[in-house]
Amino acid sequence: MDRKTLLRNIGQKLKDIRNSLKLEGFTMADRIGAYRTSYRHYEMGDTAPQLTCLYHLAHTDNISLDWLIVDRGPKFYKDKETIPEPPKETETLPAIAHEKDVKELLEHMDQDSLLRHEILLMFYKYKKDQEA
C-alpha cells in the first residue's frame, strides 16, 4: 500500500470515529491535542497524525491503533483479546540474551515505523501506570 492510500484510509477512519462520537472537527482536534487545521489535514489524508494524537485516541477513546493504522483487529481496545502477562522466568535470562534481544528489536524498529510507534505507545502506557 502506498503512502497516499494509507493516509487516506487513516483519514477516513478518523472521520468515522469523530462521527460515531458525534463531535465537530474542532472538538475532536481539541480532544486529541491537535491543532484544528492539522486535524483537518489528518481527516483529508494529507498528513499522518502525530504520535501524541494517536496516543490520545488510544487512551481517551480506546481506539485500537492496529485497526486505525494497519486495519487489523477490532476498532476498540475493549474488544481485543486479553494478552496474558509474560512469564516471570524471562527475568532470569542471562544478560547477554537481553542485549541480543534489545539490539534485534532496535534494528526492527529502525526498519518499521509502525512497530516503533506501537512500542513507544506501550512504553508511555507503562510509564503512566508506574506513576499512578
C-alpha positions in Angstrom: 0.0 0.0 0.0 1.4 3.4 -0.9 1.7 6.3 1.5 -1.2 8.3 -0.1 -3.6 5.4 0.2 -2.6 4.7 3.7 -3.1 8.4 4.7 -6.5 8.4 3.0 -7.6 5.3 4.9 -6.4 6.7 8.2 -8.2 9.9 7.5 -11.5 8.2 6.7 -11.2 6.2 9.9 -10.6 9.3 11.9 -13.7 10.9 10.3 -15.7 7.7 11.2 -14.5 7.9 14.8 -15.4 11.6 15.0 -18.9 11.0 13.5 -19.5 8.0 15.8 -18.7 10.2 18.8 -21.0 12.9 17.3 -18.2 15.5 17.5 -17.3 18.5 15.3 -13.8 18.6 13.8 -12.6 21.3 16.1 -13.9 19.4 19.2 -12.1 16.2 18.1 -8.9 18.2 17.4 -9.0 19.6 21.0 -9.9 16.2 22.4 -6.7 14.6 20.9 -4.4 17.5 21.4 -4.1 18.6 17.7 -4.3 21.9 16.1 -7.6 22.3 14.3 -6.0 22.8 10.9 -3.7 19.8 11.5 -6.7 17.6 12.4 -8.5 18.7 9.2 -5.4 17.6 7.2 -5.4 14.2 9.1 -9.0 13.6 8.0 -8.4 14.7 4.5 -5.4 12.2 4.3 -2.9 14.9 3.6 -0.7 14.2 6.7 -0.3 11.5 9.3 -1.5 12.1 12.8 1.2 12.9 15.3 2.3 10.3 17.8 0.7 12.3 20.7 -2.6 12.4 18.8 -2.5 8.6 18.3 -1.7 8.2 22.0 -4.8 10.3 23.0 -7.0 8.3 20.6 -5.9 5.0 22.1 -6.2 6.2 25.7 -9.1 8.5 25.6 -11.4 6.7 23.2 -9.9 3.1 23.4 -9.3 3.2 19.7 -7.1 0.3 18.6 -4.1 1.6 16.7 -3.8 -1.8 15.0 -7.2 -1.1 13.4 -6.5 2.5 12.7 -3.2 2.2 11.0 -2.9 -1.4 9.6 -6.6 -2.3 9.5 -6.1 -5.3 11.8 -8.3 -6.4 14.6 -11.3 -4.6 16.2 -11.9 -0.9 16.3 -11.8 -0.6 20.1 -9.3 -2.0 22.6 -12.0 -3.3 24.9 -12.9 -5.7 22.0 -9.4 -7.1 21.8 -8.5 -10.4 23.4 -6.6 -10.0 26.7 -2.9 -10.6 26.3 -1.5 -12.8 29.1 1.3 -11.5 31.2 4.7 -12.8 30.2 6.1 -15.5 32.5 8.4 -14.3 35.2 11.2 -16.6 34.0 12.3 -14.0 31.5 13.9 -12.0 34.3 16.3 -14.9 34.9 17.7 -15.0 31.4 21.4 -14.2 31.1 22.3 -10.6 30.5 23.7 -11.5 27.1 20.3 -12.7 25.9 18.8 -9.4 26.9 21.4 -7.4 25.0 20.9 -9.5 21.8 17.2 -9.2 22.0 17.4 -5.4 22.5 19.8 -5.0 19.6 17.5 -7.0 17.4 14.4 -5.0 18.5 16.2 -1.7 17.8 17.1 -2.9 14.3 13.5 -3.8 13.6 12.2 -0.5 15.0 14.5 1.4 12.6 13.1 -0.5 9.7 9.4 -0.5 10.7 8.0 2.8 11.8 4.6 1.2 12.8 6.5 -1.2 15.2 8.4 1.8 16.6 5.1 3.7 17.3 3.4 0.6 18.9 6.4 0.0 21.2 6.6 3.7 22.1 2.8 3.7 22.9 3.3 0.6 25.1 6.2 2.3 26.9 4.2 5.5 27.5 1.4 3.4 28.9 3.8 1.6 31.2 5.3 4.9 32.4 1.8 6.2 33.1 0.9 3.1 35.1 4.1 3.3 37.1 3.4 6.9 38.0 -0.1 6.1 39.2 
